[in-house]
Amino acid sequence: MRIAAVDLVSNTCFPALAADVLGLFRAEGVDARIELVAALGATHALGEGAADAIIAGSVHDVLTAFPEWKGVKVCVALSRGTPWLLTVRTDLKAERGYLGALRGLKLTAAAGPDLVFKTLLRQGGLDPERDVEIIALPGAHERNVSFGVFAAEALAAGEIDGFWANAMGAETAVSRGVGKVHVDVRRGDDPGDVRFCTFAGLVVREDFIAKEPAAVDATVRAIVKAQAALRADPSKARTVGADKFPPDAAALIANVIARDVPFYDPVITEEMIERLNAFAVSAGQLAGPLPYEQVVAARCRTLWQVG
């Protein structure tokens, strides 16, 4: 199975990387090859047939290539909840979570996650087009770039005042003393339901599911076992990080994963899909809500338990 990844230096999609490094794909008899295709390139690779599946940090991104979810199914959740944090420069004097403090700042977010970020700003009483400046970072969307780590470098260089990215980017900035977490929606900093807008998941083309159902099942089982392994022993993240990450990121990943393991739950509930579709409708990605079975490979539900 050819799996495209939007970001390899990421805690969000980490269970899929763990399934690879810990030998769980191999143990399930599946040849799963994960390749980084940054930004929305992974989604387009899936749409063009260059990949059979993607590990999406935000499954709503898939709608850019598969309108109305036609042609793909989400087979397993990699991690629950909107996974991004807003990290700001350390000298910003504001109470954590207070979005009014962002007025007039220069911020950045990757394509896809920026839709959720703008929703967060609006729910916090800000106009994303007028009250803040959201810029694109030159070079951030190159093929082998991790957006969060790249944005942390830009924060350190004084090019931006903050960034919206995964916890690896936040941890990088915090560990270097150049940034602090201002908003972590999964832990209650959001002003509304932003934490429920999206989640990370394995998304597979329907034609591949029809052609290779056993390979899809094996891939899902391996990911579920990887999540269970990380929950039981988060220190396994060091082994995965040493294999997949640059040295600086590998040194940080174990702490991030230890905090994130409560979110490593493979189950996709009907409520998750209702909230996901509601966000996609509000963002103009869907014409209206769709039934659970049109989004999720319901046949995979029996695979979400380790046993």
N, C-alpha and C positions, 0 to 999 in steps of 0.2 A: 504494500500500500504506500503510495506517494503522499506524504503529509506536508503541506506548506505551513510554516509558522510565521506569524506577524512579528514576533520578537522572541529571541532565544534567551536573552538575559532578562528573565522575567520570573517573578513569583507566581503570576497569574496562571500561566500555562504549565507550571512546573511539574505537575503530576505526569504529564505526557513525556517530558524529558526524563523523569525518574523511571518511568516504565521502560524506556530505552536503555538507560545506563545500568539499571539494576537487573537487566536481563529478563524482564517480565514479558516483553513482546516475544522474545525468542522462546521463552518457556511455554508460551501459548501457541507456538508454531507459526507466528506471523512475521513476515519480513516487512517491517514498517520503517520507512526512511523519512526522517524529518529534515526539512531544508528551510532555512530562513529566507523569506521573501518579504522584505520590510513594508511598513505602512499598509496600504490597501492592496499591495501587489499580490499578497497571498489570496485574497478574495478573488482578484481577477484571474489568478492562475487556476483557481477552482472553476471559475466560470468558463475559461478557455479550454478546460480539459487537461491542463498541464499538471494538475494535482487531483488526486482522488478524494482528498479530505483536507481540512485545515484545522489547526488548533487555534481557535479564535479567542483573543482576549476579551472580545465583546461580540457576541453572536449577532447583534443587530447590524454589524458591518456587512454581513453576508447579503443583506437586502440590496446592496449597491450592484451586485451582479446577478442576484436571483430575486427579481421582484415578486412580491406576494408569497415568498418562500417556495416558489415553483422550481423543482429540480433538485432540492437538497433536503436533508433532515438533520436535526441535532440529535446525536446519538448518546451523549453522556455529558453531564456538567463536569468541567475541570475544577472550577471553583465558583462558589455562590456569591452573588451580589456585584454591584458596580465596583470594579477593582481599583479605581484610580484615586490618588491622593493629590491635594493641592499643596505643593511645597513652595514656601516664599523665603525671601532673604531673611537672615537672622535678625537684622536690625529693624524689621517692620514691627512697630509697636502697636499691637492689637490683640484683643482677646481671641483665643483660638475659636474658629468657627464663625467669627463676625465678618460677614462678606462685605459690609460697607467699607471696611478698611482697604478693599481692593480698588476702590475708585481712583482712576488716574494711573494705575499701574500698567506696566508692559508685561504681558503673560504669554505663554505658549502652550499649545495642545496639539497632539497629532490628529490627522484627519480620521474621522470616525469617533474617537473619544471626544473630539471638540463639540459634537452634537449634545452629548450629555453635559459637558462643562457649561455650555451656553444655557442649558435647562437649569443647572444649578444656580447660575448667576441670576437668571430671571426669577427663580423662586426666592432668591435672597434679596430681591428688589432692585437689581441692577439691569441696565440695558447693555447687552454684550457688544453692541455696535457703537455705543456712545460713551459709556461710563468706564470702560477699560479698553486697552489696546491688545488685541490678540494677534500675535505675529507668527509667521512661519520661520523656522530656523533654517538657514541655508545649509544643505548637507544632511539634514535630519532624516530625510527619507531615502537615503542611499540604501542599496540592497543589504549591506551587512551592518547597518547602524541600529543600535538599541536606543530607541527614542528617549527613554527615561534617563539613562546614563549620559547620553548626549546633552540633554537639557540641563542636567546637573552641572556639566562643564560650562554651559552657557551662563548659568546662574553664578558660578564661581568667577567667571570672567566679567561679570557685571553687564552682560548683554540683555538680560531680562530681570524682572523682579520676582518671577515665580513661574512654576510650570505644573501642569496637570498630567500626571503619568503614574505608572505602577510603583509599587513599594520599593523596588530595587533602585529606581531613580531617586526616590525620597531618601532611602537609606544611604545612598552614595553622598547626597548633599549634606545630610545630617552628620554623617561620620566625618566629613571634612570640615565641619563647622561653618559651612557657607549657607545652610538652609535649615528651616524648621517646618514641621508639618502644621499647616493651618486648617486643612479640612480633610477628614477621613470619613467618607460618607458611610462606609460599612459599619463604622463604630459610632454612628449617631451624630456626626457633625452636620448632616444635611438638613436644610430647612423644610423639606417635604419628603417625597418618596424617591429621591434620586438614587438611593441605595438599591432600589428595585428595578432600575431602568434596563439593566442588562446583566449578563454574566458570561463567564468564559466556558467554552464548550468545544467538543469535537463535532464538526459539521462535515457530513459525507454526502457526496453526490448520490442521488437516488439510483442512477443507472449502475453505479458501482455496487451499491447495496444489493441490487437485483442480481448482478453478475457474480459477486463475491460475498455472499452473506456470512459464510464461515469466517472469512478474514475480518469482516467488520465486527462480528461477535468476539473474536479473539482479541482484537484491538481494544474493545470496550472492557473486556474482562481484565486485561493487563493494566489499563488505566485505573480501574476500580481497586485492583490490588496495590497499585502504587500509592494511591491515596491512603489506603489502610496502613501501608507500611510507614508512610510519613507521619500519620497520626500516632502510630504506636512508637515511633522513634524518629523525631524530627532531625536528629543528628545525621541521618542518612543523607540529608541535603548536602553535606560537605562532599560526599563522594560524587554526587551528581554535579555539583558546582565545579569541582576540580576537573571534571571531564568536559563540561559544556561551556563554562564561563571563562572570561579573562581573569587573571589572578586577583586583581583588586575586587572584582565582583564576587568571585568565589569565596573570598575571605568574609564577605558580608552575608552571604545567602542563608546560612544556618540560622542566624538570628531572625531574619525575615520569615523564614518558613516556620519556625517555632511559634511565631505570632499568628501565622496564617492558617495553620492546620485546622482550626475549627470551620474554616470555609471550604475545605476539601471534601465536599459531599457530592457524590455522583448523581443523586436523585434530582430529576427535573419535575417539579410539581405543576399542576394546572394553574395555580396562582402565579407562579413564576412566568409562565407563558402569557397569562392575561396581562400582567404588568409590563412585560416586554413588549407585547403588541400595542398596549396603550401608549407607551413611550414612542414606538415607531410611528404610530398614527399621529401623535402630536408633533413629531419631527418631520412629517411629510413623507415617510418611507413606506407607509401602508395606507391603503384607502380606507380600511376598516379592520376591526379585530377578526382573527381567523381561529378556527377550531384547533385544539391541542394537536390532533393527529396530523394536521397539515404542516406543523412546525417540527414536531418530535417524532422520531422513529419509535413508535409505541412498542414495537416488537423487542426493543432493547431494554424495556423496563424490568424484565426478569433478570437482567444481567447486572443490575446495580447493587446487588448484595454479594458480599464476599462469602464464598462457601463452596 
